Amino acid sequence: MVKTAAAACFVLLLAIPALAQDDYPRIQTSMGYANLSFPNLVTGESGHHSGFANQTSFNLTRTLGLDNYMGIYGVGQGITLISDFFGGKAMYRTSRFVPYALAGIGVGYFTDSSSGGSLSSFAHRFGAGADIPINDSMALKVELSRMGFHIATTPTSGWTSGNNFSVGIVFTISN
């Protein structure tokens, strides 16, 4: 019995390196351009607002991971939106591209440079995108998501949402 158990442990120890061969990036970060369709908070008119996006992913397995998205947008009349979302990400890895879906919750922080006022709100985000590998450590990211912020832009609204389009370069930090 002891010899059988020792042989089984030996076979399992030989199999461990084969299990470690699942090669995928563990930590990735991206920087790039983002465009949010969101109403101007002063005039109420809908518009497209340019910004900067940074997205960091912690890939727990080959198909599942955690995602943090931070975006900074100028939303008109001296108002800046700083948003941060944390959530989950599901991926399907192929050799040519990595499509993914994501969802998360977070916060939106609006500041007005003219009056010095600010407003924080609960927020949510969901969407999909794809990473297109350039080489082993870099990829191109294209993503479309929907962001919602718990702020009233009209007397009857509770949530204000907009589409967010972002593109950027992904850097693999750890394999």
N, C-alpha and C positions, 0 to 999 in steps of 0.2 A: 504494500500500500504506500509506504514512504517512497519507494523508488518510482512508483507511478506518479505521485504528487510532485516529486522532484523533476521528473521528465516533463510533466505538464507545465510547471513553472519555467523550465528552461525553454520550452517551445514558445511560451508567451513572451518571454524576454527577447527572443529572436524576432518576434512579430512586432514589437514596439517601434523599431525604426521604420518599418513599412507603414505604420499608422501615421508617423510624422511626415510622410511624403506629401500630404495634402497641402500644396503650395498656394497660398493666397495672401494678399497684403493684410497685415493686422491693424495698422494705424495709417490712415490717409488724411491729408488736409488739402483743401483747395482754396484758391483765391480767384476772384473774378468780378465780372460786371453783373449787375442785377437790375431789372426793370419791373417796378410794381405799379399795376393799374389800381389807383386808389383815389378817393375824392380829396380835393384840396380842403383842408379843415377850416379855412377862412371863408372861401367863396362857395364851397359845396360842389363845385364842378369836378367831374371826373377827369382824371388825367393820368399820364404815364410819368413816373418819377424814377430817375436813374439813381443808382447806388452802388455800393461795394458789398460783396458777399464773401464770407469765410465759412467753410463747412468742414467739420472734422468728423471722421467716422472711425469707430472702434469696432472692427469686424471680429465678432466672437466665434463665428463658424464661417464656413465657406459661403453660406446663404443668409445668415442673420447677423445683425450688428446694431450698435447704438450710434445715433447721429446727433450732432450739435450744429445748428445753423445760426449764424449771426449776420445780420444785415444792417447797413446804415444807408438811409435814403433821405434826400431832400424832398419834402412833400409840399413845397410852395410857401410863399409869404414868410420866409425865414424859419419855418418849422422843420425840424429834423426828427426822423423816426429811427430809433435804435431798437432792433428786435433781436430776441434770442429764443430759440426753440430747441428743446431736447426731446428725442423720441427714438422710435425704432425704425429699422431699415431692413427690407427683404430684397435679396439680390439673386440673379440667375447668371452665373459666370460662364461665359464662352470665351473662345480665343480671340474673337474680333471685337466684342463689346460686352459690357456688363449692364443690362437693364435692371432697374430697381424701382421699388415703391417705398414710400416713407410716410410717416405720420408722427406728429409730436405736439406738445403743448409748450407754452412759454409766456413771454411777457413782451409788450410793446411799450417803449418809453418815448413819449413825444415831448420835445422841448421847443420853446419859442424864443429865438434870439432877440427879438425886438422888445418883448415884455418881460422876459426872464422867467416866464411860467413853464410849468411842466405837468405832464399827466402820464400816469402808468396805467396799463390795462392788461388783463388776462388775454391770452391769444392762443390760437391753434393753427396748425399747418398740416396739409396733406398733399401728396403729389407723386410724380414719377419722373424718371430721368434715365440717362445712360452715361456711362463712362466708356470712352473709346481709347484704348491703350495706344500710346505713342512709342514707348519703350518700357523696360522693366520697372522704372521708377517714376514715370510720368504718364498722364492720360488727359484727355479732353473731356470736360463735363458739360452736359446739356441737360437742363432740368426745367420743368414746368410744375408749379405748385399753386395751391390756393391758401391764402393767409386770411385769417379773420381776427379782428380785434374787438374787444368788448368796450366800444365807445359809441355814443349816440351822435350821429351826424344830422339826424332829423328828430323831431319830438317823439315819433313813434318807433324809432329804430333802437335796437339794443346791441346789435353786432354790425360792424362794417367790414366787408371782405373785399379782397381783390386778388387778381391773378399775378403771380410772380414768375418771371422768366429769368433764368440765370445761366451764364456760361463762364467757364473758368478752366484753369489748369490744376490738375490733381497731382500732388506729390506724395509718393509712398514713403513714409517715415520708418516703418518697421515691417519686415516680412515674417 
